[in-house]
């Protein structure tokens, strides 16, 4: 799921530029938005799937609650972004809500990466 999110972001951002205001005005703008939404949903799903798996591993259990909380925060921030900025057409907060959602995702990825790095360093020492 997390890989799908990354691939979707690369494809949507690199090959399909966003229309002004990220509206569905052209084929490339529509593909940009569809690829983005696919990646966003996949990222959130990945956060919950990984959360359920790490509870079974004693090395990762410490991040179980963190992962669930950030999964919920990502879901709430995505719903806020789409619901407020897009559906309610409050464009003045569109960028802020988008960055909030992306920030939550990036913090989760970074914390998981730091934990993975920490565990890999520990295994080299033993």
C-alpha positions in Angstrom: 0.0 0.0 0.0 2.8 2.4 0.9 4.6 1.5 -2.4 1.4 2.1 -4.3 1.2 5.5 -2.7 4.8 6.4 -3.8 4.3 5.2 -7.3 1.0 7.1 -7.6 2.7 10.3 -6.4 5.5 9.9 -8.9 3.2 9.2 -11.8 0.6 11.8 -10.9 3.1 14.5 -10.2 5.6 13.9 -12.9 3.5 13.0 -15.9 0.1 14.6 -15.3 0.4 18.3 -14.2 -2.4 19.7 -12.1 -4.9 22.1 -13.7 -5.2 25.6 -12.1 -6.9 25.1 -8.8 -6.5 21.3 -9.3 -9.9 21.1 -10.9 -11.0 18.4 -13.3 -10.7 20.6 -16.4 -8.5 18.5 -18.6 -7.5 14.9 -19.0 -4.1 15.4 -17.5 -5.6 17.3 -14.6 -8.2 14.6 -14.0 -5.4 11.9 -14.2 -3.4 14.0 -11.7 -6.3 14.1 -9.2 -7.2 10.4 -9.7 -3.5 9.3 -9.2 -3.2 11.6 -6.2 -6.4 10.3 -4.5 -5.4 6.7 -5.2 -2.0 7.3 -3.6 -3.6 9.1 -0.6 -6.0 6.3 0.1 -3.3 3.7 -0.4 -1.1 5.5 2.1 -3.8 5.6 4.7 -4.7 2.0 4.1 -1.0 1.1 4.4 -0.7 2.9 7.7 -3.5 0.8 9.2 -2.3 -2.5 7.6 1.2 -2.0 9.0 -0.2 -1.0 12.4 -2.1 -4.3 12.6 1.1 -6.2 11.7 3.5 -4.5 14.0 1.5 -5.4 17.1 2.8 -9.0 16.5 6.5 -8.0 16.5 8.1 -7.2 19.8 10.6 -4.9 18.2 7.8 -2.8 16.6 5.1 -2.9 19.2 6.2 0.4 20.6 4.9 2.1 17.4 1.5 0.4 17.4 -0.4 3.3 19.0 1.6 5.9 17.1 0.8 4.2 13.8 -3.0 4.0 14.6 -3.1 7.6 15.8 -1.3 8.9 12.7 -3.5 6.7 10.5 -6.6 8.3 12.0 -5.0 11.7 11.8 -4.2 11.2 8.1 -7.8 10.0 7.4 -9.3 13.0 9.2 -7.0 15.5 7.5 -7.8 14.0 4.1 -11.5 14.2 4.8 -11.1 17.7 6.0 -9.1 18.7 3.0 -11.5 17.2 0.4 -14.6 18.1 2.4 -13.8 21.7 3.3 -11.5 22.9 0.5 -13.0 20.9 -2.4 -16.6 20.1 -1.7 -17.4 23.2 0.2 -15.2 25.3 -2.2 -13.3 27.1 0.6 -10.2 27.6 -1.6 -8.4 29.8 0.9 -7.5 26.8 3.0 -6.9 24.3 0.2 -3.1 24.4 0.4 -3.0 24.5 4.2 -5.2 21.4 4.5 -3.2 19.6 1.7 0.1 20.2 3.5 -1.4 19.1 6.8 -2.4 15.8 5.3 1.0 15.3 3.6 2.8 16.4 6.7 1.0 13.7 8.8 2.0 11.1 6.2 5.6 12.2 6.1 6.0 12.2 9.8 4.6 8.6 10.0 7.0 7.5 7.2 10.0 9.2 8.9 9.3 7.7 12.3 8.9 4.3 10.8 12.2 4.7 8.8 14.1 5.9 11.9 12.8 2.8 13.8 13.9 0.6 10.9 17.3 2.2 10.8 17.6 1.8 14.5 16.8 -1.9 14.4 19.1 -2.5 11.5 22.0 -0.8 13.3 21.3 -2.8 16.4 21.4 -6.1 14.5 24.9 -5.2 13.1 26.3 -4.7 16.6 25.0 -8.0 18.0 
